[in-house]
Amino acid sequence: MITIRPARETDLPEILDIYNHVILHTTAVYQYEPQTLEMRKAWYDSKLKDGYPIFIAEDAGRVAGLSSYGPFRAWAAYKYTVENSVYVAADQRGKGIARLLMQPLIDAARSQGYHAIIAGIDASNDASIGLHQSFGFEEVAHFRQVGYKFGRWLDLKFLELLLEGSPAHPTDG
């Protein structure tokens, strides 16, 4: 049975394995080099410090996937917008794990007062695009040939979900 829970520091080696597999074998992350455990620890600590959630899908004591969000862009006026990420272990894909990881992420963003969630998705990743659209995300941009990986140019799509119940009159300060 798959359960969704907040990530713990002890999950980092499995999170690292999932993330590095994504880097090395997919276009879901536009990175070339695998990360180290120290890099994932810094990522984890930064998420905790900044109040961004990391959810884990656990199956029989094993991390099968993760989801999180972080800042969309660094400038102050973007403070009500976050960018999400969802990754599933290669041997666990197609089991609905990403779907289980999405709703808690959306609920957390809403409860933290965010107004919009952006998903940056490789244009050829039909499964991720479909997943996001099933939660109400809409395509708002298609950037042509902005990434280069595995010997080819990659297109990037931005999908957006506007959150109901977000701050009606946010502050500028």
N, C-alpha and C positions, 0 to 999 in steps of 0.2 A: 504494500500500500504506500502510495506517495503522499508525503506530508510537506507542507510549506511552512517554513519557519525563518526567523531572522538568522543571518549568518553568524558564526562564531569564529574566533581566530583559529581554532583548531581545524576549521574547514579549508583554510588557505591552501594547503598542498593539493587538495582535490580541485579547488577553484582554479589554481594555477594550471593543473593538467588540462582542464576543460578549455581555458583561455588560450593556452599555448597550442593546443590542437586546432582551435579556430584560426589562430594566426597562421599556422603552418600549412593548413589544408583547405581554407575557405577564403572567400572575399567578404565575410561578415565583419572583419576588422582590417582596415587598411594599414596594417603594420607588417613588417618583414621579419623582425627578430623576436624570438620567444622572450618572455620575461623571466626574471629570477624570482625566487620566493621573497627576497627582500623588497623587490619592486611591488609585488602583490600586497605585502605587509604595509608598505607606505600608502598604497591605494586604499586598503582597508581602513587604516588609521585616519586617513584624510576623509573618507566617507563618514566615519563615526564622528569626527571632530566637527564636520560641517552639517551633521544631522540628516544625511542622505541614507535611506535604507538599502540594505542588501538582503534579498530574500533567497533562500535555498530551497530547492526541491530535493527532498531526501527519500530514497527508496532503499529499504532494507539496510539502513545505516550508511548508505553511500550517497554522496552528493551527485545528483543526476542533472542539475541545472541551477542557474542563478539568474537573478534579475536585479537591476539597480537603476538609479538615475543620478544625474549630477547636473552641474550648471550647463546651460545651453551656450552662453557666451559670457565673457568676463565683465562687460560693462553693466553698471548699476541698473539701468532701465530694463534689463533682461531678468531681473531677480524673481519674477513670477513665472518664469519659463524654465523647464528642465528638459534634459535629453535622456531618453531611456536606453537601456541595453538588456538583452535577454540572450542567454547562451545555454545550450543543452549539450550534454556529453554526446559524442558521436554515436555511441551504441544505444543511446536512449531516445534519439530523434524519432518523430513520428508517433509518439505515444501520448501526445497531448500535454507534455510537461510544460512547454512554453506557455500554453493557454492557462495552466494552473498558476504560473508565475506572474501573469499580466495583471489580473484583477487586484491582488494585494498592492501592486505597484501603483496602479491608478488610484486606489483608495487612499494610499499613503500620501500621494501628491495632493489629492483633494483635501485631506485632513490637515496637511501642512500649509494650505492656503495658496497653492500654485494655481495658475490660470491656464497654462498650456503645457502639453508634453509634446516634444518633437522626437521623432524616430528617424535617424539617418540610416537608410538601408540600401545596400547594393541593388541596383535596378534589376539584376538577374535573379534576386532572391525572392522568387514568387511565394514561397512558404511564409517567410517573415512578413512580406507585404500583405498577404492574405490574412495572417494572424492579426496584424494591427488593424486592418480594415474591419475585421469581425468585431473589434472593440470600439469602432466608431472613428478611428483615425482616417483622415482624408489626405490624399496626395496634394501637396501644395507647391512642390518644386521638383524638377528633374534636371540635374546638372550633368552635362555630357562630358565624358572623358576627363573627369577631375582626379581620378586615381589611376595608378599603374601597378599591376601586380600579376604575377604568373605570366609575364610576357604579353600582356594585353591591357588596353585602356578600359577603365571601369566607369560606368555611369552611377551616380548617386541620386537616390530619391529622398526627399524629405516628406514625411507624413506628419500630420498634426492632429492632436486631440485637444479641443477646448473643453475645460472642465466645468460642468454645471456646479453652482454653489461656491464658486471661487470668489475672492473679494470683489465686491461691486465697486468700491472706491478705495483702491490701494493707496498707500502713501508713497511719496517721492523721497522720503528721507530714511 
